[in-house]
Amino acid sequence: MSKVKVSYLILIMFLASACATTIDESLPYTDLPEIQLAAKTKLFAAPGNALSALTSSALPVGKRLNVIGSDKDRAWWLVMADNQTLGWIPTIFVRDGVAILKSAVVIDPLPLCASFLGTADALDAAWASTSAGSVIVQGSIYLPQTAPSFADALLTITTNSGTVTASDYVHLPLTASSTLILFTAAIDNVQVNSTIAFDLSTVESGSYSFQAAFFSDGCGDKLKRSASNFTNKLPVSQPKSVHDKATSELTHNGPVTTSSATPPISATVALSTTQSGATPAMTPTPTPTITPTPTRVVIARSAGIERPRTVCANTYQTRLFKGQIARVITDSRINVRSDPTTRANNVVGKIEVQDMVTLLDGPECGQEMVWWYVRSSRDIVGWVSEGVADEYFLAFHANGTGETVDASSVREDNSSSSANTYPELRTSLLAKAQRSSVRIENFAPQRERFIQALIDHLNDFNQPGLNAQTMSSALQSADAGDRVNGAVRHIWKDWVNNANSRGFNVNSADPGSLGFTPFRQLVIRLIQGRQGRLAGNQQRALYSYFTRRESSHVWNDDMKSVIGAINREHF
């Protein structure tokens, strides 16, 4: 069999005792799911690790990729390009149509305290460590066609110094013909220039592709390991997974794939981010069927989605790049200054909550803050801080295609032009909502944001029989104001109550990562101003909400039933 060169770099910690990897029990698939890039991006070895780029040049806009897996929040996809190279890309760089994609494996990546060291993509050359201490190995073996010689395959890990203290693996049948093995190992007492090598000599040469990635364990007590049944020899040919069924509130048309699987290992080489030395039993978690936004935005650090990069010493990490558009996500206005300092008398203006700014220059470092030179949608120009030690002020806001905006060409808000196309609709809908008998409580500002977002996204509607004019007509119905008030009061109120009890920022936290169902996520993101272009099922869900036949009392008293029905019908 001719060798198929597939550069797999599966950088995961599927043995994390605090959060087990989920395997889709409907494997093997007939075909792997496919996505399309909406913006240029490189492939990365590890989610959020800017130093782990696998390619020197970015993949082009429109590039089609096969999906292998995702992180638990679906903020990152693990993808295959050209049936040759596998790596991670941010979800924000993916076009519409990802809402119902399956993910063969859900991965809990290593934390950033585990520093990326390098890779090995062949078994005939040992890798030399550039770091002393403990090394974590994450790797894969891919068989495009099942090979008879793989029936008794044994992966052996050797080192000329140090000790392989624990290892483990998972065997995934991706399709009827292809198989992927993910493995991990911990090697202690490694010295600089120590070599680590792998052997799979029992398997016919050329019938598989191999790659491994290496990390230094710089996490100290943050990572706790439990014992493992394996050390330096792994029987990787033997399928080792158990499918346990789990239920979830999240559903979609067709079979529900909320089952999960975890390796039946009595103890793991897991790296737990807990401080406890005890390792709890691994618990199956449901495969998410959430609806990520096609152009997902970066959110606050507390939600744990986006892993920032360091540009300024002794301060927080930035999540932004020059040329992007960002949105103000604080609870109050932020200052615009004539220079990147907080000195007295240099404030030249203020930017309102939820307003957008174009990042014209930066970042600059000063006073333990990251500064950007911006122009607001109201043409206020100057320096703003990205945040302070415990709070971000700005979050990335993607434009209609998901591509980074040319800073020299943007002067206005980057929302859709629908508001100019339907000048009277906003006024009419707001008036109906203000006259409605459906209670709004103290959420009038959120109601206005929701209405504005609906208008802004009208030109997103492009489904058969459902276009901007169709949705516009739905928003002109006699009880549209009742429906607006019902959605805002019920969904945003629940969101605020959760924030009060769980301690997150209502304007910046992401509802998808916090367990909210798809329609609730959609309404919350619209109110936050963080919703990208509407996917097809999101368009149909909104149209259904504003046109479905319901008794008038439900908008006050039974919104939960309406939301549940929409989730079942469209997600």
C-alpha positions in Angstrom: 0.0 0.0 0.0 1.4 3.4 -0.9 2.0 5.7 1.9 -0.6 8.4 2.4 1.1 11.4 4.1 -1.4 12.8 6.5 0.1 15.3 9.0 -2.0 14.7 12.0 -1.4 16.7 15.1 -4.1 15.8 17.6 -3.3 18.0 20.5 -5.8 17.0 23.2 -6.1 15.8 26.6 -8.9 13.3 26.2 -8.0 11.7 29.5 -8.7 14.8 31.6 -10.2 13.4 34.7 -12.3 16.6 35.2 -13.7 16.6 31.7 -13.7 13.5 29.6 -13.6 13.5 25.9 -16.9 12.7 24.2 -17.1 10.3 21.3 -20.0 10.3 18.9 -21.6 6.9 19.2 -22.9 7.1 15.6 -19.3 6.5 14.3 -18.3 5.4 11.8 -19.7 8.1 9.5 -20.5 7.6 5.9 -18.5 10.8 5.1 -16.8 13.3 7.3 -18.6 16.6 7.8 -17.4 19.5 5.7 -17.0 23.2 6.5 -15.9 26.3 4.4 -13.5 29.0 5.5 -14.9 32.6 5.7 -11.5 34.1 6.4 -7.9 33.3 6.0 -6.4 31.3 8.8 -3.5 29.0 9.6 -3.9 25.6 11.1 -2.7 25.4 14.7 -1.5 22.5 16.8 -3.3 23.7 19.9 -6.4 25.8 20.3 -5.5 29.4 21.3 -1.8 28.8 21.1 -0.5 31.3 18.5 3.0 29.8 18.7 1.8 26.4 17.4 1.0 27.2 13.8 1.4 24.2 11.6 1.5 26.0 8.3 3.7 29.0 7.2 0.9 30.5 5.1 -2.8 30.8 5.7 -5.5 28.7 4.1 -7.5 30.8 1.6 -11.1 32.1 2.0 -13.5 29.5 0.6 -11.3 26.5 1.4 -13.2 23.4 2.3 -12.2 21.3 5.2 -13.3 18.1 6.8 -14.3 18.2 10.5 -12.7 15.7 12.8 -13.6 17.2 16.2 -14.1 20.2 18.3 -13.5 21.6 21.8 -16.3 21.3 24.2 -17.5 24.8 23.5 -17.3 24.6 19.7 -15.1 27.6 19.7 -12.4 25.6 17.8 -12.7 23.0 15.1 -10.2 20.2 14.6 -10.1 19.9 10.8 -8.4 18.1 7.9 -7.2 20.0 4.8 -6.8 18.3 1.4 -6.8 14.9 3.1 -3.2 15.7 4.2 -3.0 18.1 7.1 -5.0 18.2 10.3 -5.0 21.1 12.8 -7.2 23.5 14.8 -9.0 26.6 13.5 -11.3 29.1 15.3 -15.0 28.7 14.7 -15.2 32.4 13.9 -13.4 31.7 10.6 -16.1 29.3 9.4 -19.0 30.1 7.0 -22.7 29.5 7.6 -23.9 25.9 7.8 -22.0 24.6 10.8 -25.0 24.6 13.2 -25.8 20.9 12.9 -22.4 19.4 12.0 -21.4 16.3 13.9 -18.1 16.1 15.7 -16.5 12.7 15.9 -14.7 13.6 19.1 -15.1 16.5 21.6 -11.7 17.4 23.0 -10.7 19.2 26.2 -7.3 20.8 25.2 -4.3 21.1 27.4 -4.2 24.4 29.3 -1.7 27.1 28.1 0.6 26.4 31.1 1.6 23.3 29.1 4.0 25.0 26.6 4.2 23.7 23.0 7.7 22.3 22.2 7.5 20.8 18.8 6.3 17.8 16.7 7.4 14.6 15.2 5.8 13.2 12.0 7.8 10.0 11.4 8.7 6.9 13.4 12.2 6.6 12.0 13.6 9.7 13.7 13.7 10.4 17.4 12.6 13.8 18.8 15.1 15.7 21.0 13.7 17.7 23.9 14.5 21.4 24.2 13.2 21.4 27.8 14.0 19.7 31.0 11.4 18.3 33.4 8.2 16.6 32.5 7.1 16.3 28.9 3.5 15.5 27.8 3.1 13.7 24.5 -0.1 14.0 22.4 -0.3 12.2 19.1 -2.2 10.2 16.5 -2.0 7.2 14.2 -4.2 7.5 11.1 -5.1 4.6 8.8 -6.9 5.7 5.6 -7.6 2.0 4.9 -7.6 -0.7 7.6 -4.4 -2.8 7.2 -4.4 -6.5 8.2 -1.0 -6.0 9.8 -2.5 -3.5 12.2 -4.5 -6.3 13.9 -1.9 -6.7 16.7 -0.3 -3.3 16.6 1.6 -2.2 19.6 2.9 1.4 20.0 6.1 1.5 22.0 7.5 4.8 23.5 11.2 4.9 24.4 13.5 7.6 25.8 17.2 7.7 26.6 16.6 9.5 29.8 13.5 10.0 31.9 10.6 7.6 32.5 7.3 7.0 30.7 5.2 7.1 33.8 1.7 6.8 32.2 0.0 6.6 28.8 -3.4 5.9 27.3 -5.3 5.9 24.0 -8.6 6.0 22.2 -9.4 4.1 19.0 -11.9 5.9 16.6 -13.5 4.4 13.5 -14.0 7.6 11.5 -15.6 6.0 8.4 -16.1 2.5 7.2 -12.6 2.4 5.9 -10.5 4.8 8.0 -9.4 4.7 11.6 -7.8 7.2 13.9 -6.0 6.5 17.2 -5.4 9.3 19.6 -2.8 8.7 22.3 -1.2 10.6 25.2 1.8 9.9 27.5 3.6 11.6 30.4 7.4 11.4 30.5 9.1 12.6 33.7 12.7 13.6 34.5 13.5 14.5 30.9 16.8 16.3 30.3 17.6 18.9 27.5 18.5 17.0 24.3 16.9 13.8 25.7 15.4 11.8 22.8 11.9 10.4 22.6 11.1 7.8 20.0 8.2 5.6 18.9 7.9 2.2 17.3 5.1 0.5 15.5 7.3 -2.1 13.8 4.6 -4.8 13.7 2.6 -2.8 11.2 3.2 -2.7 7.4 5.2 0.3 6.5 3.3 2.9 4.5 -0.2 1.8 5.7 -0.5 4.5 8.3 0.5 8.1 9.1 1.9 9.1 12.4 2.5 12.3 14.3 3.1 13.4 17.8 3.3 16.8 19.6 5.3 17.6 22.7 4.6 19.9 25.6 6.5 20.9 28.6 4.5 20.5 31.8 4.9 24.0 33.4 1.6 23.9 35.2 2.9 22.8 38.6 0.1 21.8 41.0 -2.6 22.9 38.5 -2.2 19.5 36.8 -2.8 16.4 38.7 -2.1 12.9 37.2 -3.7 9.7 38.2 -2.2 6.3 37.6 -2.6 4.5 34.4 -2.8 0.8 33.3 -0.3 1.6 30.5 3.2 3.0 30.5 5.4 2.8 27.4 3.4 0.2 25.4 -0.1 0.8 24.0 -2.2 -1.9 22.3 -3.5 0.7 19.9 -5.2 -1.8 17.5 -7.7 -2.8 20.1 -10.9 -0.6 20.1 -11.1 0.8 23.6 -14.3 2.8 24.1 -17.6 2.4 25.7 -20.8 4.1 24.5 -22.9 5.4 27.3 -26.2 7.1 26.5 -26.9 10.5 27.9 -29.7 12.9 27.4 -29.7 16.6 26.7 -32.1 19.5 26.3 -30.6 20.2 23.0 -32.3 18.5 20.0 -32.4 18.8 16.2 -34.4 17.3 13.4 -33.5 13.7 12.8 -31.7 11.3 15.2 -30.5 12.9 18.4 -26.8 12.4 18.8 -26.4 13.3 22.5 -24.7 10.1 23.4 -21.1 10.1 24.6 -18.3 7.7 25.2 -15.3 7.6 27.5 -12.5 5.1 27.6 -13.1 2.4 30.3 -9.8 3.1 32.0 -9.5 2.4 35.7 -7.1 5.3 36.0 -5.8 7.8 33.5 -2.7 9.9 32.7 -5.2 12.7 32.9 -4.2 16.3 33.5 -6.8 17.9 35.7 -7.1 21.6 36.0 -8.4 21.1 39.5 -6.3 21.6 42.6 -7.4 18.5 44.2 -5.1 15.5 44.2 -8.0 13.1 43.9 -9.2 12.0 40.5 -12.9 11.6 40.2 -14.4 8.9 37.9 -14.8 10.0 34.4 -18.4 11.0 33.6 -19.9 10.8 30.1 -20.9 14.2 28.8 -23.5 14.7 26.0 -22.2 15.7 22.6 -23.4 19.3 22.1 -26.0 20.0 19.4 -25.7 23.7 20.1 -25.9 26.2 17.3 -22.7 28.2 17.1 -22.9 31.4 15.3 -21.3 31.3 11.9 -19.0 34.2 12.7 -18.5 33.6 16.3 -17.1 36.4 18.4 -14.4 36.4 21.0 -15.9 36.6 24.5 -14.8 37.5 28.0 -12.0 35.4 29.6 -14.3 34.2 32.3 -16.3 32.2 29.9 -13.2 30.3 28.9 -13.7 30.2 25.1 -10.9 32.2 23.5 -7.4 31.8 24.7 -5.6 35.2 24.3 -2.0 35.9 23.4 0.6 37.9 25.3 1.8 41.2 23.8 2.5 43.3 26.9 4.4 42.0 29.9 2.9 42.1 33.4 -0.6 42.5 32.3 -3.6 40.7 30.7 -3.4 39.1 27.3 -5.0 40.6 24.2 -7.7 39.0 22.2 -7.7 41.5 19.3 -5.7 42.4 16.2 -5.2 45.6 14.3 -7.8 46.1 11.6 -10.6 44.3 13.4 -13.9 45.7 14.6 -14.6 45.4 18.3 -17.6 46.1 20.4 -17.8 47.7 23.9 -18.9 45.0 26.3 -18.7 46.9 29.6 -21.7 47.9 31.7 -20.8 51.6 31.3 -19.2 53.9 28.8 -15.4 53.8 28.2 -13.0 56.7 27.9 -11.2 57.7 24.6 -7.8 59.3 25.3 -5.4 61.4 23.3 -2.5 59.1 24.3 -2.2 55.5 25.7 -2.2 56.5 29.4 -4.7 57.3 32.1 -3.1 60.7 32.9 -5.4 63.5 33.9 -7.0 65.7 31.2 -6.4 63.4 28.2 -10.0 62.2 27.8 -11.2 63.3 24.3 -14.6 61.5 24.4 -16.6 58.4 25.5 -17.9 55.4 23.7 -21.3 54.0 24.7 -22.0 50.4 25.7 -22.4 48.1 22.7 -21.0 50.7 20.3 -18.4 49.4 17.8 -14.9 50.7 17.1 -12.4 50.0 14.4 -8.9 49.2 15.6 -6.7 51.5 13.5 -3.4 51.0 15.3 -1.8 49.1 18.2 -1.5 47.4 20.4 0.6 49.6 22.7 1.6 48.8 26.2 1.2 51.2 29.1 0.3 51.2 32.8 -0.3 47.5 32.8 -2.9 47.8 30.1 -3.1 47.0 26.4 -4.1 50.1 24.3 -5.7 50.4 20.8 -6.0 53.5 18.6 -9.6 53.4 17.5 -12.3 55.2 15.6 -15.8 54.7 16.9 -19.0 54.4 14.9 -19.7 58.0 15.9 -16.2 59.1 14.5 -14.6 59.6 17.9 -10.9 58.9 17.4 -8.3 58.1 20.1 -6.7 55.5 22.4 -8.8 53.1 24.5 -7.7 50.3 26.8 -8.7 46.8 26.0 -9.4 46.2 29.6 -8.0 46.0 33.1 -6.7 43.1 35.1 -10.0 41.4 35.8 -12.3 42.7 33.0 -12.2 43.2 29.2 -13.7 46.3 27.8 -13.7 45.2 24.1 -14.6 42.0 22.3 -14.0 41.1 18.7 -17.0 41.7 16.4 -17.0 39.9 13.0 -18.4 41.6 9.9 -20.9 40.0 7.6 -18.4 37.6 6.0 -16.3 36.9 9.0 -13.2 38.4 7.5 -11.1 41.0 9.2 -12.0 44.5 8.2 -9.5 46.9 6.5 -9.1 49.6 9.1 -8.6 52.3 6.4 -12.0 51.6 4.8 -14.4 51.5 7.7 -16.1 54.5 9.1 -19.5 53.3 10.2 -21.1 50.5 12.2 -20.4 47.2 10.4 -24.0 45.9 10.9 -26.1 45.0 7.9 -27.7 47.8 5.8 -31.2 46.5 6.6 -31.9 49.4 8.9 -31.6 51.8 6.0 -33.7 49.6 3.8 -36.6 49.4 6.3 -36.6 52.8 7.9 -40.1 52.7 9.3 -40.1 49.1 10.6 -38.1 49.7 13.7 -40.3 52.6 14.8 -43.5 50.6 14.1 -42.3 47.5 15.9 -41.0 49.5 18.9 -44.4 51.3 19.2 -46.2 48.0 19.2 -44.0 46.6 21.9 -44.4 49.7 24.0 -48.2 49.4 23.8 -48.2 45.7 24.4 -49.9 44.2 27.5 -47.0 41.6 27.8 -44.8 42.6 30.7 -41.3 43.9 29.9 -40.3 44.8 33.5 -37.1 46.8 33.5 -35.7 45.4 30.2 -36.7 48.2 27.9 -33.1 48.9 26.8 -32.6 45.2 25.9 -35.9 45.3 24.0 -34.6 48.2 21.8 -31.4 46.3 21.1 -33.3 43.1 20.2 -35.6 45.1 17.8 -32.5 46.8 16.2 -30.8 43.5 15.8 -33.8 42.0 14.1 -33.8 44.9 11.6 -30.0 44.8 11.1 -30.2 41.1 10.2 -33.1 41.2 7.8 -30.8 40.9 4.8 -29.4 37.7 6.2 -32.7 35.9 5.3 -32.0 34.0 2.1 -33.8 30.6 2.4 -36.3 29.3 -0.1 -39.6 31.1 0.6 -38.0 33.1 3.4 -36.3 36.3 2.5 -35.9 39.8 3.9 -39.4 40.9 2.7 -41.0 37.7 4.2 -39.4 38.3 7.6 -40.2 42.0 7.4 -43.9 41.1 6.9 -43.8 38.8 9.9 -42.4 41.7 12.1 -45.4 43.9 11.0 -48.0 41.5 12.4 -50.4 42.9 14.9 -49.0 41.0 17.9 -45.3 41.3 16.9 -44.8 43.6 19.9 -46.2 40.9 22.3 -43.7 38.4 20.9 -40.8 40.9 21.2 -41.6 41.6 24.8 -42.1 37.9 25.6 -38.8 36.9 24.2 -36.8 39.7 25.9 -38.5 39.5 29.3 -38.4 35.7 29.6 -35.0 34.9 28.0 -33.0 37.9 29.1 -34.5 37.7 32.6 -33.3 34.1 32.9 -29.9 35.2 31.6 -29.6 38.0 34.2 -30.7 35.6 37.0 -28.0 33.1 35.9 -25.4 35.9 35.8 -26.3 36.9 39.3 -26.0 33.4 40.7 -23.0 32.3 38.6 -21.0 35.5 38.4 -20.6 36.3 34.7 -21.0 39.5 32.7 -24.4 39.5 30.9 -23.0 41.6 28.0 -19.9 39.6 27.3 -20.4 36.0 28.4 -21.4 33.5 25.8 -24.6 31.6 26.3 -23.4 28.6 24.3 -20.6 27.8 26.7 -23.0 28.2 29.7 -25.5 25.5 28.6 -28.3 27.6 27.2 -30.4 26.1 24.4 -30.1 27.2 20.8 -33.0 29.6 20.5 -32.1 31.2 23.9 -28.5 31.6 22.7 -29.8 33.3 19.5 -31.9 35.8 21.3 -29.2 36.6 23.9 -26.6 37.1 21.2 -28.9 39.4 19.3 -29.4 41.5 22.4 -25.7 41.5 23.1 -25.0 42.6 19.6 -22.7 39.6 19.1 -24.6 37.5 16.6 -22.9 36.9 13.3 -24.8 36.2 10.0 -27.8 34.1 10.6 -27.5 30.4 9.6 -30.5 28.8 7.8 -32.0 27.2 10.9 -31.6 30.4 12.9 -33.5 32.3 10.2 -36.3 29.7 10.2 -36.4 29.7 14.0 -36.9 33.5 14.2 -39.6 33.4 11.4 -41.3 30.6 13.3 -41.3 32.6 16.5 -43.0 35.6 14.9 -45.5 33.7 12.8 -46.5 30.5 14.8 -50.1 30.3 16.0 -50.2 30.5 19.7 -52.7 31.7 22.3 -52.1 35.3 23.3 -51.4 34.3 26.9 -48.3 32.3 26.1 -46.1 35.5 25.6 -46.7 36.3 29.2 -47.2 32.9 30.8 -45.8 30.0 28.8 -42.7 31.1 26.9 -40.8 27.9 28.0 -43.1 25.8 25.8 -42.7 28.0 22.8 -38.9 28.0 23.1 -38.9 24.2 23.5 -41.0 23.7 20.4 -38.7 26.0 18.3 -35.6 24.1 19.6 -37.1 20.8 18.6 -38.3 22.0 15.2 -35.2 23.9 14.0 -32.2 22.8 16.0 
